[in-house]
Amino acid sequence: MTDTPNRPLIAGICAGALLLAAAGTMATRSPAIAPSPKVAPGPIARAPVPAIDPAEAGTTATAVLAGGCFWGVQGVFQHVEGVRSATSGYSGGAAQTANYDSVGSGTTGHAEVVKVVYDPRQISYGTLLRIHFAVVADPTTLNRQGPDRGTQYRTAIFPTTPQQKATAEAYIAQLGGAKLWKNPIVTKVERFRGFYPAEKYHQDFLTRKPDYPYIVYNDLPKVEALRVAFPAHFRKRAVTVYPIG
């Protein structure tokens, strides 16, 4: 298993291999610090504050979100204050097909997702959804995000509680009514069938390899957009799955 996954520039594969030949020489930056403000922020949708966002009980809660290639989704939520962990993985299909090679076929029912464990006393589920739609994913592209194509790159919300389901459905309806995008929202609220962590080499990818071409072009701008659009929720140092530095 290699430290840098081979992601060729074809439909259905996370197209991180832009300039793939140069990837082997890309430096790993440490420690887990957010990108410099010199990075231009990516698109920021003016997602409104959720009208329905009830408080969740306890000190931890779990959100499971799909927004295209999990490298960038994980990278953004690792910089959100109140998030305790953000883990890349798969959801929507069976356990036996929850691996990168199978999911890459686009036939397993899985989406690339990130499991976000957070403290609901510090950040609400609705606020996580707001961040997701504002800076992470375009909810109007069906089975596609950026250069990536396939059902595994769909945008989806996998609620882990009935309350989350109601909140997610209400917020998507609210976003639709706000008409922030020219095209209709295609993001679905799907039944949660379990979460399966992705292979170790996918974890913390943005933080470990900020100079990897796919990350430079597609994902660092999302982290910078988070910093610009949500300064009160931004943390400079990423919370990572594995120790870095």
C-alpha positions in Angstrom: 0.0 0.0 0.0 1.5 3.3 -1.1 1.4 6.5 0.9 0.0 8.4 -2.1 -2.9 6.6 -3.8 -2.8 6.4 -7.6 -5.8 8.3 -8.8 -5.6 8.5 -12.6 -7.4 11.3 -14.5 -10.5 9.4 -15.7 -14.1 9.7 -14.9 -15.2 7.8 -11.8 -11.9 8.2 -10.0 -11.1 11.1 -7.6 -9.1 13.0 -10.2 -6.3 14.0 -7.9 -3.6 12.9 -10.3 -3.5 16.2 -12.2 0.2 16.3 -12.9 0.5 12.8 -11.5 4.1 12.4 -12.6 5.1 15.2 -10.3 3.2 13.9 -7.3 6.1 11.7 -6.0 8.1 14.8 -5.4 5.5 16.8 -3.6 6.5 17.8 -0.1 4.6 16.9 3.1 4.1 20.0 5.3 4.0 19.7 9.0 2.5 20.4 11.5 -1.2 20.4 10.7 -1.6 24.1 10.1 -4.3 25.6 7.8 -3.2 27.0 4.4 -1.8 30.5 4.1 -4.3 33.3 3.4 -2.4 33.7 0.1 -4.5 30.8 -1.1 -7.6 32.2 -2.9 -10.9 31.1 -1.3 -13.1 28.9 -3.4 -16.7 29.6 -4.1 -18.9 30.6 -1.1 -22.6 30.2 -1.3 -24.6 32.5 0.9 -26.2 29.6 2.8 -28.6 31.0 5.5 -28.7 30.1 9.1 -30.9 27.0 9.5 -34.4 28.0 10.5 -34.8 24.6 12.2 -31.8 23.5 14.3 -32.8 22.0 17.6 -30.1 21.4 20.2 -28.7 17.8 20.6 -28.2 16.3 24.0 -24.9 15.0 25.2 -21.3 16.0 24.7 -20.7 14.2 21.4 -22.8 13.7 18.2 -22.0 12.3 14.8 -22.7 13.6 11.3 -22.1 11.7 8.1 -21.8 13.9 5.0 -21.0 13.2 1.4 -19.7 16.0 -0.8 -17.4 14.5 -3.5 -13.9 13.4 -2.9 -13.5 12.8 0.8 -10.0 14.4 0.9 -11.4 17.9 0.7 -14.5 17.2 2.8 -12.4 15.8 5.6 -9.8 18.7 5.2 -12.5 21.3 5.7 -14.2 19.8 8.7 -10.9 19.1 10.4 -10.6 22.9 10.6 -14.0 23.5 12.2 -14.1 24.5 15.8 -16.1 22.0 17.9 -15.2 19.1 15.7 -13.5 16.3 17.6 -12.6 14.1 14.7 -13.3 13.9 10.9 -12.7 10.5 9.3 -12.9 9.7 5.6 -14.9 6.6 4.7 -17.8 5.0 2.8 -21.5 4.9 3.4 -24.6 3.8 1.5 -23.6 0.2 0.6 -22.7 -3.1 2.1 -19.7 -3.8 4.4 -18.0 -6.2 1.9 -17.8 -3.5 -0.8 -16.5 -0.7 1.5 -13.1 -0.5 0.0 -11.6 2.0 -2.4 -11.2 -0.3 -5.4 -14.8 -1.5 -5.2 -16.3 1.9 -4.5 -14.4 3.3 -7.4 -16.6 1.2 -9.8 -19.6 3.4 -8.9 -21.8 0.3 -8.6 -21.7 -0.4 -4.8 -24.2 2.2 -3.6 -21.5 3.7 -1.4 -20.6 7.4 -1.4 -17.3 8.8 -0.3 -18.2 10.3 3.0 -16.7 11.9 6.1 -17.9 11.0 9.6 -17.7 14.1 11.7 -17.8 13.7 15.5 -18.5 17.0 17.2 -19.5 18.6 20.4 -23.1 19.9 20.0 -22.4 22.3 22.9 -19.9 24.1 20.6 -21.4 23.6 17.2 -24.8 22.5 16.0 -25.7 20.0 13.4 -27.4 22.7 11.4 -24.3 24.8 11.4 -22.3 21.8 10.0 -24.8 21.5 7.2 -24.6 25.2 6.6 -20.8 24.9 6.2 -21.2 21.9 4.0 -23.4 23.6 1.5 -21.6 27.0 1.7 -18.0 26.0 1.1 -17.7 22.2 0.6 -20.1 20.9 -2.0 -22.2 22.1 -4.9 -25.6 20.5 -4.2 -26.8 21.0 -7.8 -24.5 18.6 -9.7 -25.8 15.0 -9.9 -23.1 12.4 -9.2 -20.4 14.9 -9.8 -18.2 17.3 -7.8 -15.5 19.3 -9.6 -13.5 16.9 -11.8 -14.9 13.8 -10.3 -17.7 11.7 -11.8 -19.7 8.8 -10.5 -22.3 7.9 -7.9 -19.6 7.6 -5.3 -19.1 11.4 -5.6 -22.8 12.4 -5.1 -23.7 14.9 -2.4 -25.8 13.3 0.3 -26.7 13.6 4.0 -26.8 10.4 6.1 -28.5 11.4 9.3 -27.6 9.3 12.3 -30.7 10.2 14.4 -34.4 11.0 13.6 -33.8 14.6 14.8 -30.9 15.0 12.3 -33.1 13.7 9.5 -35.8 16.2 10.2 -33.2 19.0 10.4 -31.5 18.0 7.2 -34.8 17.7 5.3 -35.9 21.1 6.6 -32.6 22.8 5.7 -32.5 21.4 2.1 -36.1 22.7 1.7 -35.0 26.1 3.1 -32.0 26.2 0.7 -34.3 25.4 -2.2 -36.6 28.2 -1.3 -33.7 30.6 -1.1 -32.8 29.9 -4.7 -29.1 30.4 -4.1 -28.2 28.3 -7.2 -29.5 28.6 -10.8 -30.1 24.8 -10.9 -32.2 22.8 -8.5 -30.7 21.0 -5.5 -30.1 17.3 -6.1 -28.6 16.4 -2.7 -30.6 13.6 -1.0 -31.1 12.7 2.6 -30.4 9.0 2.6 -30.9 6.3 5.2 -27.8 5.7 7.3 -26.6 2.1 6.8 -23.4 2.3 8.6 -20.0 4.0 8.2 -16.8 2.2 7.1 -13.5 4.0 7.5 -11.4 4.4 4.4 -7.9 3.0 4.0 -5.3 4.6 6.1 -3.5 6.3 3.2 -6.6 8.4 2.5 -6.8 9.8 6.1 -5.6 13.3 6.7 -4.6 13.5 3.1 -5.1 17.3 2.7 -3.0 18.0 5.8 -0.2 15.5 5.0 0.1 16.5 1.3 -1.0 20.1 0.8 1.2 20.4 -2.3 -0.4 17.5 -4.0 -1.9 18.9 -7.3 -5.5 17.8 -6.7 -5.4 19.3 -3.2 -3.9 22.6 -4.5 -6.5 23.1 -7.2 -9.6 21.7 -5.6 -9.4 21.5 -1.8 -7.1 24.2 -0.3 -9.5 26.9 -1.6 -12.3 25.2 0.3 -10.4 25.5 3.6 -9.6 29.1 2.8 -13.3 29.7 2.0 -14.1 28.3 5.5 -11.7 30.7 7.1 -13.2 33.7 5.2 -16.9 32.8 5.5 -17.0 31.3 9.0 -14.2 33.0 11.0 -16.0 32.2 14.3 -16.0 28.5 13.5 -12.5 28.2 12.0 -9.6 26.6 13.8 -6.2 27.0 12.4 -4.8 23.7 13.5 -6.5 20.6 12.0 -7.7 17.8 14.2 -6.3 14.8 12.5 -7.0 11.0 12.6 -3.3 10.2 13.0 -0.5 12.3 14.6 1.3 14.5 12.1 4.6 16.1 12.7 
